[in-house]
Amino acid sequence: MNLNYSATTEQLTELIQMAQHTSTHHLVIDFDGEVVIDPEVHFPDVALERYKFSTSIMDASLRNEQTAQALYAALYVIYESLEDPKLPAYVTRDDDMGMAA
């Protein structure tokens, strides 16, 4: 799912369905707007701190439809705030994993 190319809630749902069932997941946004769940599985040599944004989310929360809808909206707000220096920074890179759900 890429936030630059008209991502949909369906794409986020598909991404969530592909995630392994573990107690906690890492969710990241990379510098080109790609959203990845558990990047350490796909890109083991890239530290989470290297992504534009990273957070942790519990599996039960990730798979909850209401939380997924809120997450979809939040990802756009976060990505836009990181892109536009005039917008307030909702998440700073200094935060430990940004936020957790």
C-alpha positions as CSV (number, residue, x, y, z in Angstrom):
1,M,0.0,0.0,0.0
2,N,1.5,3.3,-1.0
3,L,0.1,6.6,0.4
4,N,1.2,8.5,-2.7
5,Y,-0.9,6.5,-5.1
6,S,-4.6,6.7,-3.9
7,A,-4.3,3.9,-1.3
8,T,-7.6,2.4,-0.3
9,T,-8.9,0.9,2.9
10,E,-9.2,-2.4,0.9
11,Q,-5.4,-2.3,0.3
12,L,-4.8,-1.8,4.0
13,T,-7.1,-4.7,4.7
14,E,-5.2,-6.9,2.3
15,L,-1.9,-5.8,3.8
16,I,-3.2,-6.7,7.3
17,Q,-4.5,-10.1,6.1
18,M,-1.0,-10.9,4.9
19,A,0.6,-10.1,8.2
20,Q,1.7,-13.1,10.3
21,H,-0.2,-13.8,13.5
22,T,2.3,-12.5,16.2
23,S,1.4,-10.7,19.4
24,T,2.8,-7.3,18.2
25,H,3.6,-5.9,14.8
26,H,5.9,-3.1,13.5
27,L,4.2,-0.8,11.0
28,V,6.4,1.6,9.0
29,I,6.1,4.2,6.3
30,D,9.2,4.4,4.1
31,F,10.4,7.5,2.3
32,D,8.4,6.9,-0.8
33,G,5.1,6.4,1.1
34,E,5.0,2.6,1.1
35,V,3.3,1.2,4.2
36,V,4.9,-2.1,5.4
37,I,3.8,-4.4,8.3
38,D,6.7,-6.2,10.0
39,P,9.4,-4.9,7.7
40,E,12.0,-6.9,9.6
41,V,10.6,-10.0,7.9
42,H,10.9,-8.5,4.4
43,F,13.9,-6.3,4.9
44,P,15.9,-7.8,7.8
45,D,19.0,-5.6,7.3
46,V,17.1,-2.3,7.7
47,A,16.7,-0.9,11.2
48,L,13.3,0.4,12.1
49,E,14.9,3.8,12.9
50,R,15.8,4.1,9.2
51,Y,12.1,4.4,8.1
52,K,10.4,7.8,7.9
53,F,7.9,6.6,10.5
54,S,7.5,3.5,12.6
55,T,5.2,2.3,15.3
56,S,4.1,-0.9,17.1
57,I,0.6,-2.2,17.1
58,M,-0.9,-5.3,18.8
59,D,-2.2,-8.0,16.5
60,A,-5.7,-7.9,18.0
61,S,-5.9,-4.1,17.4
62,L,-4.5,-4.4,13.9
63,R,-7.1,-7.0,12.9
64,N,-10.0,-5.1,14.5
65,E,-12.0,-3.4,11.7
66,Q,-12.7,-0.2,13.6
67,T,-9.0,0.2,14.5
68,A,-8.0,-0.6,10.9
69,Q,-10.3,2.3,9.7
70,A,-8.7,4.7,12.2
71,L,-5.3,3.5,11.3
72,Y,-6.0,4.2,7.6
73,A,-6.9,7.8,8.4
74,A,-4.0,8.2,10.8
75,L,-1.4,7.0,8.3
76,Y,-2.4,9.8,5.9
77,V,-2.3,12.5,8.7
78,I,1.1,11.2,9.8
79,Y,2.6,11.0,6.3
80,E,1.3,14.4,5.4
81,S,2.6,16.0,8.6
82,L,6.1,14.4,7.9
83,E,6.1,15.8,4.4
84,D,4.9,19.3,5.0
85,P,7.1,21.4,7.3
86,K,4.3,23.9,7.8
87,L,2.0,21.3,9.4
88,P,2.5,20.4,13.1
89,A,4.6,17.3,13.6
90,Y,2.3,14.7,15.1
91,V,5.1,12.3,15.5
92,T,8.8,13.1,15.9
93,R,11.6,10.9,14.9
94,D,13.0,11.3,18.5
95,D,10.0,9.4,19.9
96,D,10.6,5.7,20.7
97,M,8.6,4.1,17.9
98,G,6.3,7.1,17.6
99,M,3.2,5.7,19.1
100,A,1.7,2.4,20.1
101,A,-1.8,0.9,19.8
